[in-house]
């Protein structure tokens, strides 16, 4: 399928039910409860997804625990071969997965392919598991004594992934977890769950043994079952800050290691010496890509007053060229994930206006290139947004870009550091000194210099600060390998008669 196709798929007369994925095959489980999965560009139900009970989660975790014992003892060479095969299959069938993402999330096909590409980066990193999981060895640390470390898998790990990246985020986590020798239970968003099953089936095709990657669908009941299960050793989560905090507190209280990534309010500081055409392009791309449903989206432009009028005009001019509609029609921006979410984003525009902001471009007036029943909202530009407005303070998670005018560099940095979030930020300037100060002075985990969405490459790490991240483990990079393995230190001495005898003192090096 290409971006220029304009015929959406027909909705089946009786939508099918998507089952769980257990031990290498679809599995119904015990629950009869289901939830609708929409095609947001059409505004109608595409299929239903089965919702797991706690007993269902228990059954899947039990299978995963058995599989983990076998998988951890599988040679590095064999695991590496499976990872390479999975990478090749994923590359070859990217378009197939992109169609699933567009049909259930709504993002345009080009953006869906970009999401998959960023996930494949981590798969490729995980293919180096022989180097990534090796330990260290010190010979003769003390007389006749060798000390070495081992990196061993944890067992069963749980992954709770968000609706906005139904392929990329699971790939970020389960690629490293599986490469390191763990078994995985993935709980994707019930809003767009099909990609998870597709990825699990593809991994099985690549030679992954049954039970190593499992998928349970559901809501809070399934999540809580994973967070409290005795046989789940670790939890990886991406979602809103309130839920990230709940996941972190609940899972750690049950003895698990946790990485929980929360919400964001990402700022982009624009200094007077910046190239305003570059800035305007970046603001539009980073603010409205994927309809703003990105944790790394730019949602606030901090514009120094002397260039603010010019910058707002340039951003508005570019917005006028965007086409909102069905992601299968070659549009620039697709719908929001649900009608309820669209309505919440619309309400935030009303709030901003009531609080004194200027609505420069109102996306509620959009005439979409798509089914009128779709969950569409056009790109929206707000200017002079007060810092006291909830439209500024809260994560809107939609195609709403707010401009806040600042007196200068220091004022802008102060605003960024006052935010409770610390996920991503950017500065646009031609002043190297200002850029260098910025990267040292802002309390944010990921920083862009003339780069609006500073998502690091796979061999570094992803993660924010403050209310954007709970736990001390970042995603992917060597941090990811550290999270999914436990280090064991071995001190070894082969018996030597000269070391005999009793000595109750604390051992000393010699």
Secondary structure, DSSP 8 states (H G I E B T S, - for coil): --TT--------SS--EE-EEETTEEE--S---EEEEEETTTTEEEEEEE---HHHHHHHHHHHHHHHHHHHTS-HHHHHHHHHHHHHHHHHTHHHHHHHHHHHT---HHHHHHHHHHHHHHHHHHTTHHHHT--EEEEEEETTEEEEEEEEE-SEEEEE--STTTTHHHHHHHHHHHHTT-EEEEE--TTS-HHHHHHHHHHHHTT--TTSEEE---SHHHHHHHHH-TTEEEEEEES-HHHHHHHHHHHHHTT-EEEEE----EEEEE-TTS-HHHHHHHHHHHHHGGGG--TT-EEEEEEEHHHHHHHHHHHHHHHTT--BB-GGGT-SB---S-HHHHHHHHHHHHHHHHTT-EEEE-GGG---BS-TTS-----EEEES--TTSHHHHS---SSEEEEEEESSHHHHHHHHHHSSEESEEEEE-S-HHHHHHHHHH---SEEEES-SS----TTS-B--EETTEESS--BSHHHHHHHTEEEEEEEE----GGG-S---S-----
